[in-house]
Amino acid sequence: MRRAAGGYELYYWPGIPGRGEFVRLALEEAGAPYVDVARLSKARGGGVPAMMKALASAGASEPFAPPFLRSGDLVIGQTANILLYLGPRHGLVPRDEPSRLKANQIQLTIADVVAEAHDTHHPIAVGLYYEDQKREAKRRAAAFARERIPRFLGWFERVLEASGGSHFVGKRVSYVDLSTFQLLAGLDYAFPKAMARVGRRTPRLRALAERVASRPRIAAYLASDRRVAFNEGGIFRRYPELDV
């Protein structure tokens, strides 16, 4: 039986952490039962064909692309939208409207960074190989490392400081804290030199990431085979020639 009892079905590409990892971290921290459908064998009703079939059969709720989450009869697409749904259900965001809006705003800004990080290695077209656009990628990555990473992380640092320095929203860990950990981990993998420079100016972000990584459920997840390692098939890719 594919569906976890009383739980969720997560649909995302197997073999890469990508945008799906932000959702996995929330589910893992919540201790919520879920099935990572595309990572299951075909014999168990999983795999990419099962994911594409679910995508095509969603009808009026059809997401544009993975990740998407099935919760009962509800199908939810877009990472920030999924987390907007999961947060109040699992205590990963305060329930008051200002806090929920603030968390969503920060999560959408994280999505902006993720998109720009992706475009450093695919600046012309997603359908082209990296090798077909290396010259343009080097120019795009240089600007991203020099200008955009410091600007984005500087903003996150200021918001975290204004929020008290421990959490972005409220007094407990939120899905935004978890997502910030994943964002920093991805940027560290793809741009270690650039991040070493920025790290000196973002001590609160670094401390937050360390606290997230040490949380019992997150630590157990990071040490398990459920955690997909960063690689050159995903959003965050380590091409040394781009880390200028």
Secondary structure as the mmCIF struct_conf table of DSSP 4:
data_model
#
loop_
_struct_conf.conf_type_id
_struct_conf.id
_struct_conf.beg_label_comp_id
_struct_conf.beg_label_asym_id
_struct_conf.beg_label_seq_id
_struct_conf.end_label_comp_id
_struct_conf.end_label_asym_id
_struct_conf.end_label_seq_id
BEND BEND1 ARG A 3 ARG A 3
HELX_LH_PP_P HELX_LH_PP_P1 ALA A 4 ALA A 4
TURN_TY1_P TURN_TY1_P1 ALA A 5 GLY A 6
STRN STRN1 TYR A 8 TYR A 11
TURN_TY1_P TURN_TY1_P2 PRO A 14 GLY A 15
TURN_TY1_P TURN_TY1_P3 GLY A 18 ARG A 19
HELX_RH_AL_P HELX_RH_AL_P1 GLY A 20 ALA A 30
TURN_TY1_P TURN_TY1_P4 GLY A 31 GLY A 31
STRN STRN2 TYR A 34 ASP A 36
HELX_RH_3T_P HELX_RH_3T_P1 VAL A 37 ARG A 39
BEND BEND2 LEU A 40 LEU A 40
HELX_RH_3T_P HELX_RH_3T_P2 LYS A 42 ARG A 44
TURN_TY1_P TURN_TY1_P5 GLY A 45 GLY A 45
BEND BEND3 GLY A 47 GLY A 47
HELX_RH_AL_P HELX_RH_AL_P2 VAL A 48 ALA A 56
TURN_TY1_P TURN_TY1_P6 SER A 57 ALA A 58
HELX_RH_3T_P HELX_RH_3T_P3 GLY A 59 SER A 61
BEND BEND4 PHE A 64 PRO A 66
STRN STRN3 PHE A 68 SER A 71
TURN_TY1_P TURN_TY1_P7 GLY A 72 ASP A 73
STRN STRN4 LEU A 74 GLY A 77
BEND BEND5 GLN A 78 GLN A 78
HELX_RH_AL_P HELX_RH_AL_P3 THR A 79 ARG A 89
TURN_TY1_P TURN_TY1_P8 HIS A 90 GLY A 91
BEND BEND6 LEU A 92 VAL A 93
BEND BEND7 ARG A 95 ASP A 96
HELX_RH_AL_P HELX_RH_AL_P4 GLU A 97 HIS A 121
BEND BEND8 PRO A 123 ILE A 124
TURN_TY1_P TURN_TY1_P9 VAL A 126 GLY A 127
BEND BEND9 LEU A 128 LEU A 128
HELX_RH_3T_P HELX_RH_3T_P4 TYR A 130 ASP A 132
BEND BEND10 GLN A 133 GLN A 133
HELX_RH_AL_P HELX_RH_AL_P5 LYS A 134 ALA A 143
HELX_RH_PI_P HELX_RH_PI_P1 PHE A 144 ARG A 148
HELX_RH_AL_P HELX_RH_AL_P6 ILE A 149 ALA A 162
TURN_TY1_P TURN_TY1_P10 SER A 163 GLY A 164
BEND BEND11 GLY A 165 SER A 166
BEND BEND12 PHE A 168 ARG A 172
HELX_RH_AL_P HELX_RH_AL_P7 TYR A 175 ALA A 190
HELX_RH_AL_P HELX_RH_AL_P8 PRO A 192 GLY A 199
TURN_TY1_P TURN_TY1_P11 ARG A 200 ARG A 201
HELX_RH_AL_P HELX_RH_AL_P9 PRO A 203 SER A 214
BEND BEND13 ARG A 215 ARG A 215
HELX_RH_AL_P HELX_RH_AL_P10 PRO A 216 LEU A 222
TURN_TY1_P TURN_TY1_P12 ALA A 223 ALA A 223
BEND BEND14 SER A 224 SER A 224
TURN_TY1_P TURN_TY1_P13 ASP A 225 ARG A 226
BEND BEND15 ARG A 227 ARG A 227
HELX_LH_PP_P HELX_LH_PP_P2 VAL A 228 PHE A 230
TURN_TY1_P TURN_TY1_P14 GLU A 232 GLY A 233
BEND BEND16 GLY A 234 PHE A 236
HELX_RH_3T_P HELX_RH_3T_P5 PRO A 240 LEU A 242
#
